[in-house]
Amino acid sequence: MLNSASLVVQTSFLGDTVLTTPLLAYLAERAVVDVVVTAAAAPLLANNPSIRDVIVYDKRGRDGGVGGFVRLARRLRSNRYARAYLAQGSLRSAALVLAGGIRERIGFETSAGKRLYTSRVPYLENEHHAARLLRLAASAGEPAPPVRPRLFPGDVERRAVDTLLGQQGWGLEPFIAFAPGSVWATKRWPYYAELVSELDGGGNIAIVGSAADRELATAIARRGGARVLDCTGQLSLLASAELIGRARVLVTNDSAPLHLASAMGTPTVVVFGPTVPEFGFGPLAPRSRVLGMTTLACRPCDRHGPQRCPLGHWRCMREITPRHVAEAVQELIAPPRIPTSLR
């Protein structure tokens, strides 16, 4: 006999995993929830109270090939899930839950694996992706559930950040976080180093990212000297979220740190180049600013961002100046104005 447990399959990018957390919280109010994620994304879900079990599908490593697929399908079958929500819509994910004996399979009507679903949900382009994912489970006509994602750094992550900041001698001093990296080259705004000079009165700057972002961080640190702390490659994903959560503002590209800031409630300045927030991946933090060249006819040019500008000019990024970004940062860190009537 089937139990009432639900399974969510999300084996896409890191940001997508963060944006799936509202769906997990919604489902957990009704039944036990497990989630299938990639090995890279699994640490993001540590300490999450909505999840019973994080099931890692290392499809490019130890779970690769037919053998790994069959092993995971057998594990899913043994858990006897009542239903599966396909937050990642590949044919492989759909085949996995079918092979896992999950009778009710729910996903988007635009997904590659839709023929294997038992229920198909419209994919609305004008919605934020967190809201789209929630609609996989939310009943029509019910009040909209909260869509802001949540992450839960623990003691390990807090100690890691305390150590880095302590080594810099910052203690509780305020700082701004920069996240200059992106997997897609055209999504990397090129003026983070110049932004340091524009923020001379803005205090300390911590650079967050992976080891692959070290070269970008070095150029920024060279410009800022002792007021810049390079954290690239030194923190786990969840510890990076903890660091971002302590920042006054995060300045980032359209990349995973944007969603970490949304989950931690950190005010965010996001530079969009070849992509646009209308794709559904804009900031969800309570106070945020989106910068982009809205008058360019060639924009957006890609759903993710190509490695090279198709037209060769890359104006969508080059024409967003450090002054533009600095003004957005200053707007967010400025103390709130007190209405004249209350003075």
ABEGO torsion letter per residue (X at the ends): XBBABBBBBBABBAAAAAAAAAAAAAAAAABBBBBBBBAAAAAAABGBAABABBBBBBAABAABEAAAAAAAAAAAAAAGBABBBBABABAAAAAAAAAAGBABBBBBAABAAAAABABBBBBBAABBAAAAAAAAABBBGBBBBBABBBBBBBAAAAAAAAAAAAAAGAEABBBBBBBABBABAAABBAAAAAAAAAAAAAEBBBBBEBAAAAAAAAAAAAAAEAABBBABGABBAAAAAAAAAABABBBBBBBAAAAAAAAAGBBBBBBBBABBAAAGABBABABBBBBBBAABAAOBABAAEBABBAAGAGAAAAABBAAAAAAAAAAAABBBBBBAAAX
